[in-house]
Each structure stands twice: as structure tokens, then as C-alpha cells.
């Protein structure tokens, strides 16, 4: 999977704030009304969320996420292993219930 495809797809959503959009990292703040559609798109691109999940996170996934601050209850993590690379998407909901920070990283 080419990261540029994901970046292009993110342009279809209404982000309140676009923080970073570069070759291997995308970060923005999305509004609540767009969140279900965004989750659907991430699921189609990266598969089901690996967090929250009934399954434990693989060591490789845990290491990747810990480098970005780890995970807390309420957050969502999508992860796709591409062999030498991987793509992770982390969603951090804000306490106001209206916004979510979205970080998508290719490692």
C-alpha cells in the first residue's frame, strides 16, 4: 500500500485543522460528524482496529505505538504490517466530545 493513497483519501474528509501532511506522516483534527466515515475508510484501508480489541497487541505494534505516546482507553489504533514498513493510524478523542486528533504514520 502506498502512503500517498491514504493521504489522498484524507483530503475527502472535513478536518477542522490540518497539522501535518508529508510523505510518511499525516496529522489533523477531525470533527465528530466525520468520524464514522473516517473509521470506515481506515478500516477498508488498514483492516479492523487492533485497539481496542480482545486480542493483545503484538510486540512490534506495541513498540511502534509506544514511540508515539502509547495508548489509553478511548483511543483507537489501526495497524497494517507491510513487511519492511508498517502503517498505523491512531485516533485520540478530545474530552469535549466534538473533535478527534488523527495521526497516520508510515514506519
Buried (B, 14 or more C-beta within 10 A) or exposed (E): EEBEEBBEBBEEBEBEEEEEBEEEBBBBBBBEEBBEEBBEBBEEBBEEBBBEEEEEBEEEBBEBBEEBEEBEEEBBBBBBBEEEEBBBBBBBBEEEEEBBBBBBBBB
